[in-house]
Structure formats: structure tokens, C-alpha cells
């Protein structure tokens, strides 16, 4: 008997096909949403796609995707991206803003998950074709006072937290509606959330990020404290008529670096977006002709920055960032790199050992590696450059070269930190003992 009851449902599911609606179907699509969807609205914001699921030419379900919500605490906590990353990469996230299984088909419980799964399989390709960029992540808000979200869980969505219970009433204002919704997230490609929070996107995705401008995430008080950092530098410039003070130019350059600018023109572009209040907080002087604050030009950045010591500049920025956000030191990566175009007397380039924040990809300290030496002796002076006591509880990662007893003891006993060092047999006997004591899954590669 149970087999006979499931028979019609199985046959229906096999016949379901999902397609984008035709232009002439738009009016009917919207009318059904306004009539039968619990929100009684068919309005979608920004870029959107509308799908219909049908069997034998008869509509079974309506589903629509549109732009992601501008900000949701649960989503931001799950992805762990910065405000600037969110502003530049939010178009890579889409919202399943409407989903309606037509009332006459609700008696088949598995139809909803089948339709959603078919949509997810083609969503990225359809979005690229219509809007010119891929989709990495899909979100959906479910009112669990009315629905259980079962079809989302069945399709691999994860419930990550409740919304704050506010709805948009105009462009910049929200009203409390008292019905928090559960947020569900689903990655459309492996490690999508990791991609969204990493420092640099792969080239195929970075081209879609470049056209999106992120707002300044720093308040005027933070910008003013950045100015104080660079007042300690001596200005090597001479002569009258200097339009911009050196601390202001360096503070602007530091801000440009934090916003992702990669050159002097990038500094000018990013600082040109600052408000008059923000420029004043950075120490700008008013233009005597226009009586307004104006950001430095690319040539001004070039003249000022080329007279500085790069290592000290990086160190100052890193120390300032640590003062603003302590989470920057939760995990640090130690790695050595050759500095291009820095030939020494022996013709070999200068090597630097750097400490980089895992979360923000920001260099907080650098140490030059002495000639005829390697990274190992530079580890301790590098980490001692950071404020005393600031590394307690920090996880420090490094490659197999630093898998030394002396380095490990320094990190744990003197700094109070933890470490994860690679192991490739550079210490005699250590790899063999690890292979015996640790599960073999660690060495399956």
C-alpha cells in the first residue's frame, strides 16, 4: 500500500523540468506570487531571475532569485569577511527571495526540494549569461513561524542564525516587524565562503570585483589616530609652498593600502572618495582657492613615499591596525620572500621574513634576512617587533624550515603563543616518530 501511495509522487518528480520564464509569462508569474505567496509581493530588487517548474506543461512551482541583503549579522559572522570585502563582493551572493509551490501541488512533499535542487544546478550558468558574473553563494530567509525550511536542509543549505527582525521601509531606513527569520546559506562551489573572505580573489573572479567600490570602513576618530602614527616621521622635503603635510600624505597612503590600492594612482583614486570630514581627520589643509579639502595626487604620493624606509612604514601600519582590532593577531603566518629589484653587493636580492595576519592578509612586521644566512635566525627578532604581550594565545604558522626546537620553545615559552609548523623530515628522526604515533590519515598524501 505505501508503495502505491508514493507512485504518483515519484512519477511527478521525474517529469519536473525547471526553466526561466518567458517575457510574456511575467505578468502571470507576478500575479500568482501576489495571490498565493505569504508576502503577497512580487517586487524583486536589483538583478534577478525568475524560474518556473512544470510537469507536462503545467506549472508546479515558482521560484525567484535576486540581489543579496546588504547586511545580515549572521551571514557576516559565518563568512568572516571584512566590510570592504562585503561591499566589493556582495554581488557574488544571491538571495532566493521568493519560493512558492502552487497550492494544488503541496500534497507532494518532495516536490519543493526537487525543484530547488534543479534551480541550483543551473543558477550559476544562467546568472553569468544574463548578468555577466558568477554566483558563489545562495542565501534564503525563512519565517520558521510558518515554514520549517525542510526543503532547504534537504538541498544542502545550512541554518546560520536569525535576522534582527527589521524590514526595509525606504532606501536608508528600516522598521522593526518583530518576526526574525532564519538565514540559510548554500555554497554553489567548493570553499565559496573561503574565497569570499580571502585577501585576493582568483583572477577569474577578481575581474568582477574591480567595478565594485567599497566604502571607507573607518570612522573619523580612527582616521585621526592614523594621522598620529605618522607624525613621528621626519619630513625630508625642503622648500616653501608644500601643499600637503607629510603625515597627511602617509596617512592617506596607509588608508589606500588598507582599501586594496596597489599603486600611487590607486592611492589617489581611493582617497578621492573620502568625505570632507574624513580628509580633515587625516590632517588635510584646505585648498586656498576652493576652501575645500583635497586628496593628494599620485605624484605627491610618489615624492613622499620614495623618501621613506619601507620596513618602518609597514611596521607602523601594522601596529596601528593591532590597536584598532585585536583579532588581527589571532593567527599569524610567518613566511620569507625575495624583494624584487633589490640586488645586494653579491648580486642576490634582499630577503624579508614577514608576519602576516591570516584574517586580514595584512603585514604587521618584517625582518631582513642577513647575507649568508636563512629565515631561522630572523624569526625571533621579527616577532619581538610586535608589542610585548600581544601574541599571547596567538596561533603562529610557518613552513618546515622553522620546525626547530629552539623556535618552538621561543613561541610557546617566551611569547605564550601556539604554533603549527610544517614537517618534511628536515629534523632527523622527527618525521619517522610522527609517522608511528600519529594516525596514517595525516600522511596519506
C-alpha positions as CSV (number, residue, x, y, z in Angstrom):
1,X,0.0,0.0,0.0
2,X,2.7,2.6,0.9
3,X,4.4,1.8,-2.5
4,X,1.1,2.6,-4.4
5,X,0.8,5.9,-2.5
6,X,4.3,7.0,-3.4
7,X,3.9,6.1,-7.0
8,X,2.2,9.2,-8.3
9,X,4.7,11.4,-6.4
10,X,7.7,9.6,-7.9
11,X,6.3,9.9,-11.4
12,X,5.6,13.6,-11.0
13,X,9.1,14.3,-9.7
14,X,10.6,12.5,-12.6
15,X,8.7,14.7,-15.0
16,X,9.5,18.0,-13.4
17,X,11.5,20.5,-15.6
18,X,12.8,23.9,-14.5
19,X,13.2,26.8,-16.9
20,X,13.4,30.6,-16.9
21,X,10.1,32.3,-17.6
22,X,9.3,33.8,-20.9
23,X,8.8,37.6,-21.2
24,X,5.1,37.1,-21.9
25,X,4.7,35.0,-18.7
26,X,6.0,37.7,-16.4
27,X,2.5,39.1,-15.6
28,X,1.0,35.8,-14.8
29,X,4.1,34.9,-12.7
30,X,3.8,38.0,-10.6
31,X,0.0,37.6,-10.2
32,X,0.4,34.1,-8.7
33,X,3.1,35.4,-6.2
34,X,0.9,38.3,-5.1
35,X,-2.1,36.0,-4.7
36,X,-0.6,32.8,-3.1
37,X,2.8,33.7,-1.6
38,X,2.7,34.7,2.1
39,X,4.4,38.0,1.5
40,X,1.9,38.9,-1.3
41,X,4.5,40.8,-3.2
42,X,6.4,40.1,-6.5
43,X,8.8,43.0,-6.2
44,X,12.4,42.0,-6.5
45,X,15.4,44.3,-6.0
46,X,18.3,44.7,-8.4
47,X,19.5,41.9,-10.6
48,X,17.0,39.0,-10.6
49,X,16.0,35.7,-12.3
50,X,12.5,34.1,-12.3
51,X,12.1,30.3,-12.8
52,X,9.0,28.2,-13.2
53,X,8.9,24.4,-12.6
54,X,6.4,22.5,-14.7
55,X,5.4,18.9,-15.5
56,X,3.6,18.1,-18.7
57,X,3.3,21.8,-19.4
58,X,1.5,22.6,-16.1
59,X,3.1,24.9,-13.6
60,X,4.0,23.3,-10.3
61,X,6.2,25.9,-8.5
62,X,7.5,29.5,-8.9
63,X,11.0,30.5,-7.7
64,X,12.9,33.8,-7.9
65,X,16.4,34.9,-7.1
66,X,17.6,38.5,-6.6
67,X,20.4,40.6,-5.1
68,X,21.6,39.6,-1.6
69,X,20.6,41.6,1.5
70,X,23.0,44.5,2.1
71,X,23.9,43.4,5.6
72,X,23.0,40.5,7.9
73,X,24.9,39.8,11.1
74,X,24.6,36.0,10.9
75,X,25.9,35.9,7.3
76,X,28.8,38.3,8.1
77,X,29.7,36.2,11.1
78,X,29.6,32.9,9.1
79,X,31.7,34.2,6.1
80,X,34.0,36.3,8.3
81,X,34.7,38.9,5.6
82,X,35.6,42.5,6.2
83,X,33.2,45.4,5.5
84,X,35.2,46.3,2.4
85,X,35.2,42.7,1.1
86,X,31.4,42.6,1.6
87,X,30.9,45.9,-0.3
88,X,33.0,44.7,-3.2
89,X,31.9,41.0,-3.3
90,X,28.2,41.1,-2.3
91,X,27.1,40.7,-6.0
92,X,28.6,37.2,-5.9
93,X,25.9,36.3,-3.4
94,X,22.3,36.0,-4.4
95,X,19.1,35.7,-2.4
96,X,16.3,33.1,-3.0
97,X,13.8,35.9,-2.4
98,X,10.6,34.1,-3.4
99,X,9.6,30.4,-3.5
100,X,6.1,29.2,-4.0
101,X,4.9,25.7,-4.5
102,X,1.4,26.1,-6.0
103,X,-1.4,25.1,-3.6
104,X,-2.7,22.3,-5.8
105,X,0.7,20.6,-5.7
106,X,1.5,21.0,-1.9
107,X,0.3,17.5,-1.2
108,X,3.5,16.1,-2.8
109,X,6.1,16.9,0.0
110,X,9.3,16.1,-2.1
111,X,8.4,18.4,-4.9
112,X,9.8,21.5,-3.2
113,X,13.3,20.1,-2.7
114,X,13.4,18.6,-6.2
115,X,12.5,22.0,-7.8
116,X,15.0,23.8,-5.6
117,X,17.8,21.3,-6.5
118,X,17.1,21.7,-10.2
119,X,17.3,25.5,-9.9
120,X,20.6,25.4,-8.0
121,X,22.2,23.2,-10.7
122,X,21.7,25.9,-13.4
123,X,21.7,29.1,-11.4
124,X,25.3,30.0,-11.8
125,X,25.3,29.5,-15.6
126,X,22.1,31.4,-16.0
127,X,23.3,34.3,-13.8
128,X,26.5,34.6,-15.8
129,X,24.6,34.6,-19.1
130,X,22.1,37.3,-18.0
131,X,24.2,39.4,-15.6
132,X,27.8,38.8,-16.7
133,X,29.2,37.5,-13.4
134,X,29.2,34.2,-11.4
135,X,27.4,33.3,-8.2
136,X,29.3,31.7,-5.3
137,X,26.7,31.6,-2.5
138,X,22.9,31.5,-2.2
139,X,21.0,32.7,0.8
140,X,17.4,32.5,1.8
141,X,15.4,33.8,4.8
142,X,12.7,31.5,6.1
143,X,10.0,32.6,8.5
144,X,10.0,29.5,10.8
145,X,6.8,30.5,12.4
146,X,5.1,29.4,9.1
147,X,7.7,27.0,7.5
148,X,10.3,24.6,8.7
149,X,12.8,25.1,6.0
150,X,12.9,21.3,5.3
151,X,13.5,21.7,1.5
152,X,16.5,23.9,2.1
153,X,18.1,21.5,4.5
154,X,17.5,18.7,2.0
155,X,19.4,20.7,-0.7
156,X,22.4,21.3,1.5
157,X,21.6,24.7,2.9
158,X,22.9,25.4,6.4
159,X,21.0,27.4,9.0
160,X,23.4,30.0,10.4
161,X,21.3,32.3,12.6
162,X,18.3,34.6,12.9
163,X,17.9,38.0,11.3
164,X,17.4,41.1,13.5
165,X,13.7,41.3,12.7
166,X,13.8,44.5,10.7
167,X,12.5,45.2,7.2
168,X,13.5,47.9,4.7
169,X,11.0,50.8,4.5
170,X,13.0,53.0,2.2
171,X,16.5,53.3,0.8
172,X,18.2,54.1,4.2
173,X,15.6,53.3,6.8
174,X,14.3,50.0,8.4
175,X,11.3,49.3,10.6
176,X,11.0,46.5,13.1
177,X,8.5,43.9,12.2
178,X,9.1,41.6,15.1
179,X,9.4,38.4,13.0
180,X,13.1,37.3,12.9
181,X,13.8,34.9,10.1
182,X,16.2,32.0,9.9
183,X,19.0,32.6,7.5
184,X,20.1,29.6,5.3
185,X,23.3,29.6,3.2
186,X,24.4,27.2,0.5
187,X,27.7,27.2,-1.4
188,X,27.5,26.8,-5.1
189,X,31.1,25.9,-5.5
190,X,33.6,24.3,-3.0
191,X,35.1,26.7,-0.4
192,X,32.9,29.6,-1.6
193,X,32.9,31.3,1.8
194,X,36.7,30.9,2.0
195,X,37.0,32.6,-1.4
196,X,34.8,35.5,-0.3
197,X,36.9,36.2,2.7
198,X,40.4,35.7,1.3
199,X,42.7,38.6,0.6
200,X,42.7,38.3,-3.2
201,X,40.2,36.6,-5.4
202,X,41.4,34.3,-8.2
203,X,41.8,36.1,-11.5
204,X,38.5,34.8,-12.9
205,X,36.6,36.3,-10.0
206,X,38.8,39.4,-9.4
207,X,37.7,41.0,-12.7
208,X,34.1,41.1,-11.4
209,X,35.2,42.7,-8.1
210,X,37.1,45.6,-9.7
211,X,34.0,47.5,-10.8
212,X,32.5,47.5,-7.2
213,X,33.7,50.3,-5.0
214,X,33.8,49.7,-1.3
215,X,33.0,52.4,1.3
216,X,35.5,53.6,3.9
217,X,35.0,51.3,6.9
218,X,36.9,53.7,9.3
219,X,35.3,56.5,11.4
220,X,36.8,60.0,11.6
221,X,38.3,59.2,15.0
222,X,40.1,56.1,13.6
223,X,41.5,58.2,10.8
224,X,42.7,60.8,13.2
225,X,44.6,58.2,15.2
226,X,46.2,57.0,11.9
227,X,47.5,60.5,11.4
228,X,49.1,60.5,14.8
229,X,51.2,57.4,13.8
230,X,52.9,59.2,11.0
231,X,53.7,62.5,12.9
232,X,56.7,60.7,14.2
233,X,58.4,60.5,10.8
234,X,60.8,63.3,9.8
235,X,60.0,65.1,6.6
236,X,63.0,65.1,4.2
237,X,61.4,67.6,1.9
238,X,62.7,71.1,1.8
239,X,61.4,74.4,0.4
240,X,58.3,76.6,0.7
241,X,54.9,76.0,-0.8
242,X,54.4,72.4,0.3
243,X,50.7,71.9,-0.2
244,X,50.3,68.7,1.9
245,X,52.0,67.9,5.2
246,X,53.9,64.6,5.1
247,X,51.8,62.9,7.9
248,X,48.7,63.6,5.9
249,X,50.1,62.0,2.7
250,X,51.4,59.0,4.6
251,X,48.1,58.5,6.4
252,X,46.3,58.7,3.1
253,X,48.7,56.1,1.6
254,X,48.2,53.8,4.5
255,X,44.4,54.1,4.1
256,X,44.8,53.4,0.4
257,X,46.8,50.2,1.2
258,X,44.1,49.0,3.6
259,X,41.5,49.5,0.9
260,X,43.5,47.4,-1.5
261,X,45.1,50.0,-3.7
262,X,48.2,48.7,-5.4
263,X,50.0,51.9,-6.6
264,X,50.2,55.6,-6.5
265,X,47.2,56.1,-8.9
266,X,45.2,53.7,-6.7
267,X,46.0,55.8,-3.6
268,X,44.7,58.9,-5.4
269,X,41.6,57.1,-6.5
270,X,40.7,55.6,-3.1
271,X,41.4,58.9,-1.2
272,X,39.4,60.8,-3.7
273,X,36.3,59.0,-2.3
274,X,36.9,60.3,1.2
275,X,34.4,62.9,2.6
276,X,35.5,66.4,3.7
277,X,35.2,65.3,7.3
278,X,37.4,62.3,6.7
279,X,40.1,64.3,4.9
280,X,40.1,66.8,7.8
281,X,40.5,64.0,10.3
282,X,43.6,62.8,8.3
283,X,45.2,66.2,8.6
284,X,44.4,67.8,5.3
285,X,44.8,71.5,4.7
286,X,42.2,73.5,2.8
287,X,42.9,74.5,-0.7
288,X,43.3,78.3,-0.6
289,X,41.4,78.8,-3.8
290,X,38.4,76.4,-3.3
291,X,38.4,76.4,0.5
292,X,37.9,72.7,0.4
293,X,40.0,69.7,1.5
294,X,41.6,67.8,-1.4
295,X,43.3,64.4,-1.5
296,X,47.0,64.2,-2.7
297,X,47.8,63.4,-6.3
298,X,49.7,60.3,-7.5
299,X,52.8,62.4,-8.0
300,X,52.7,63.7,-4.4
301,X,52.4,60.1,-3.1
302,X,55.4,59.2,-5.2
303,X,57.6,62.0,-3.9
304,X,56.8,61.4,-0.3
305,X,56.9,57.6,-0.1
306,X,60.1,57.3,-2.0
307,X,62.0,59.1,0.7
308,X,60.9,56.6,3.5
309,X,62.1,53.3,4.8
310,X,59.5,50.8,3.7
311,X,60.0,48.4,6.6
312,X,59.3,51.1,9.2
313,X,56.2,52.2,7.2
314,X,54.8,48.7,7.2
315,X,55.5,48.3,10.9
316,X,53.7,51.5,11.8
317,X,50.6,50.4,9.9
318,X,50.7,47.0,11.4
319,X,50.9,48.4,15.0
320,X,48.1,50.8,14.3
321,X,45.9,48.0,13.0
322,X,46.5,45.9,16.0
323,X,45.4,48.8,18.2
324,X,42.1,49.1,16.2
325,X,41.3,45.4,16.0
326,X,42.9,42.9,18.4
327,X,41.5,39.9,16.3
328,X,44.2,40.7,13.7
329,X,46.6,38.8,15.9
330,X,44.5,35.6,16.4
331,X,46.6,33.9,13.8
332,X,49.8,35.0,12.1
333,X,51.7,33.4,9.1
334,X,55.5,33.7,9.1
335,X,57.0,33.5,5.6
336,X,60.1,34.7,3.7
337,X,60.1,36.3,0.3
338,X,62.7,37.9,-2.0
339,X,62.3,41.6,-2.7
340,X,62.3,42.2,-6.5
341,X,64.8,44.7,-7.8
342,X,66.8,44.8,-4.6
343,X,70.2,43.4,-5.6
344,X,72.9,43.3,-2.9
345,X,76.7,43.6,-3.4
346,X,76.8,39.9,-4.2
347,X,74.0,40.3,-6.8
348,X,71.5,38.4,-4.7
349,X,68.1,40.1,-3.9
350,X,67.2,41.2,-0.4
351,X,65.1,38.6,1.5
352,X,62.5,39.6,4.0
353,X,60.8,37.5,6.7
354,X,57.2,38.7,7.2
355,X,54.5,38.2,9.8
356,X,51.1,38.4,8.1
357,X,47.6,38.3,9.6
358,X,45.6,35.3,8.5
359,X,42.3,37.1,8.6
360,X,43.1,40.5,7.1
361,X,46.1,39.4,5.0
362,X,48.0,42.4,6.5
363,X,51.7,42.5,7.1
364,X,52.3,43.5,10.7
365,X,56.1,43.2,10.9
366,X,59.1,42.5,8.6
367,X,62.7,41.5,9.3
368,X,65.5,41.5,6.7
369,X,67.4,38.2,6.4
370,X,71.2,38.7,6.7
371,X,73.5,37.7,3.9
372,X,74.8,34.1,4.0
373,X,72.0,33.2,6.5
374,X,68.4,31.9,6.4
375,X,65.0,32.6,7.9
376,X,65.6,30.7,11.1
377,X,67.7,33.3,13.0
378,X,65.3,36.1,11.8
379,X,62.2,34.6,13.5
380,X,62.9,35.8,17.0
381,X,63.8,39.5,16.1
382,X,60.7,39.5,13.8
383,X,58.2,38.5,16.5
384,X,59.9,40.7,19.1
385,X,59.0,43.8,17.0
386,X,55.4,43.3,17.9
387,X,54.1,44.8,21.2
388,X,55.1,42.8,24.3
389,X,52.3,40.5,25.4
390,X,50.3,41.0,22.3
391,X,51.0,37.5,21.0
392,X,49.7,35.6,24.0
393,X,47.3,33.0,22.7
394,X,48.1,33.7,19.0
395,X,48.5,30.8,16.6
396,X,51.7,31.2,14.6
397,X,52.1,29.2,11.4
398,X,55.3,28.6,9.4
399,X,56.8,26.2,6.9
400,X,59.1,23.2,7.7
401,X,62.2,25.3,7.8
402,X,61.1,26.7,11.2
403,X,60.4,23.2,12.6
404,X,63.1,23.7,15.2
405,X,63.1,23.0,19.0
406,X,64.5,26.4,19.7
407,X,61.9,28.2,17.6
408,X,59.1,26.2,19.1
409,X,60.3,26.9,22.7
410,X,60.6,30.6,21.9
411,X,57.0,30.8,20.6
412,X,55.4,28.9,23.4
413,X,57.5,29.7,26.5
414,X,58.6,33.3,25.8
415,X,55.7,34.6,23.8
416,X,52.9,32.5,25.3
417,X,51.7,31.6,21.8
418,X,51.0,28.4,19.9
419,X,52.5,27.2,16.7
420,X,51.7,25.0,13.7
421,X,55.0,24.2,11.8
422,X,55.2,22.1,8.7
423,X,57.1,18.8,9.0
424,X,59.1,17.4,6.0
425,X,61.9,15.5,7.6
426,X,64.2,18.4,8.0
427,X,64.7,17.3,11.6
428,X,66.4,13.9,11.8
429,X,64.0,11.3,13.3
430,X,61.1,13.6,14.0
431,X,59.1,12.6,10.8
432,X,59.7,8.9,11.5
433,X,58.4,9.2,15.1
434,X,55.4,11.3,13.9
435,X,54.5,8.6,11.3
436,X,54.5,6.0,14.0
437,X,52.5,8.0,16.6
438,X,50.0,9.9,14.5
439,X,47.1,8.5,12.5
440,X,48.1,7.5,9.0
441,X,45.5,9.8,7.5
442,X,47.9,12.7,8.1
443,X,50.4,11.1,5.7
444,X,48.1,9.7,3.0
445,X,49.2,12.4,0.5
